[in-house]
Amino acid sequence: MKKIANYLYIEKENDLYTISMTPELQDDIGTIGFIEFTDEDVLKVDDIILNLEASKTVMGISSPIAGKVVERNEAATLTPKLLNSEKPEDNWIIKLTDVDEKAFEALENV
């Protein structure tokens, strides 16, 4: 099941929630040249997931849901352009567990 919020996709697979940028956000920010993940392992809604520098902007990406970070796309730290990829296996940002199911369900469907 896939939802959308803050120009981010949130995809649920079992108890794992993967957050990635929508194509619209990727297009709006341009080619990503640098990213830095937050060190927080537990996120609240609107906490910064990562800061990025791209060809069109410098910005922070905020989490649309609360949860526990179980994995970060560390490959994107070395190759930030991965987050510009069309491939879901490359362009994901973080993976969460312990997400409130009702909060997820309240998000807009894709």
C-alpha positions as CSV (number, residue, x, y, z in Angstrom):
1,M,0.0,0.0,0.0
2,K,1.4,3.4,-1.0
3,K,0.4,6.8,0.4
4,I,1.6,10.4,-0.3
5,A,2.4,13.3,2.0
6,N,4.8,16.3,1.8
7,Y,5.7,15.3,-1.8
8,L,7.0,12.0,-0.4
9,Y,5.8,8.5,-1.0
10,I,5.3,6.2,2.0
11,E,5.0,2.6,1.0
12,K,4.0,0.0,3.5
13,E,5.2,-3.6,3.1
14,N,4.3,-5.8,6.2
15,D,5.5,-3.7,9.1
16,L,8.1,-1.7,7.1
17,Y,7.4,1.8,5.8
18,T,9.7,3.1,3.1
19,I,9.9,6.8,2.4
20,S,11.0,8.2,-0.9
21,M,10.6,11.4,-3.0
22,T,7.9,11.7,-5.6
23,P,8.9,12.4,-9.2
24,E,7.5,15.9,-8.7
25,L,9.8,16.7,-5.8
26,Q,12.7,15.2,-7.6
27,D,12.0,17.5,-10.6
28,D,11.5,20.5,-8.4
29,I,14.8,20.3,-6.5
30,G,17.0,19.2,-9.5
31,T,20.1,17.0,-9.3
32,I,21.1,16.2,-5.8
33,G,24.8,16.8,-5.0
34,F,24.9,16.3,-1.2
35,I,22.8,14.8,1.5
36,E,23.2,14.4,5.2
37,F,20.9,12.1,7.3
38,T,19.7,13.0,10.8
39,D,21.2,10.9,13.6
40,E,17.9,10.5,15.2
41,D,16.7,6.9,15.4
42,V,13.1,7.7,16.4
43,L,11.3,10.3,14.3
44,K,8.2,12.4,15.1
45,V,6.0,13.9,12.4
46,D,7.8,16.8,10.8
47,D,11.2,15.9,12.2
48,I,14.0,16.3,9.6
49,I,15.0,13.1,7.9
50,L,17.8,14.5,5.8
51,N,19.2,17.8,4.6
52,L,20.1,18.0,0.9
53,E,21.8,20.3,-1.5
54,A,20.6,20.1,-5.1
55,S,20.9,22.1,-8.3
56,K,17.8,24.1,-7.6
57,T,17.6,24.3,-3.8
58,V,19.0,23.6,-0.4
59,M,16.4,22.1,1.9
60,G,15.5,19.7,4.7
61,I,13.1,16.7,4.1
62,S,10.6,16.3,6.9
63,S,9.0,13.0,7.9
64,P,5.3,12.8,7.2
65,I,4.9,10.0,9.8
66,A,6.4,9.0,13.2
67,G,8.4,5.8,13.6
68,K,11.6,4.1,14.4
69,V,14.4,4.3,11.8
70,V,15.6,0.8,10.9
71,E,17.6,1.7,7.7
72,R,18.9,4.7,5.9
73,N,19.9,4.7,2.2
74,E,23.6,5.0,3.1
75,A,24.6,4.4,-0.6
76,A,23.0,7.8,-1.3
77,T,25.5,9.4,1.1
78,L,28.3,8.4,-1.3
79,T,26.2,8.9,-4.5
80,P,23.5,11.5,-3.8
81,K,22.2,11.3,-7.4
82,L,20.7,7.9,-6.4
83,L,17.8,9.9,-4.9
84,N,17.1,11.3,-8.4
85,S,16.7,7.8,-9.8
86,E,13.4,6.5,-11.1
87,K,14.1,3.1,-9.6
88,P,12.5,2.5,-6.2
89,E,15.4,0.2,-5.2
90,D,17.7,3.2,-5.5
91,N,15.7,6.3,-4.6
92,W,14.4,5.4,-1.2
93,I,15.4,7.6,1.8
94,I,14.7,5.7,5.0
95,K,12.8,2.7,6.3
96,L,10.7,2.9,9.5
97,T,8.9,0.5,11.8
98,D,6.7,1.2,14.8
99,V,4.5,3.5,12.8
100,D,1.0,4.3,14.0
101,E,-1.3,2.4,11.6
102,K,-4.1,5.0,11.9
103,A,-1.7,7.9,11.1
104,F,-0.6,6.0,8.0
105,E,-4.1,5.3,6.9
106,A,-5.0,9.0,7.3
107,L,-2.5,9.9,4.6
108,E,-3.6,10.5,1.1
109,N,-3.8,7.5,-1.3
110,V,-1.5,7.6,-4.4
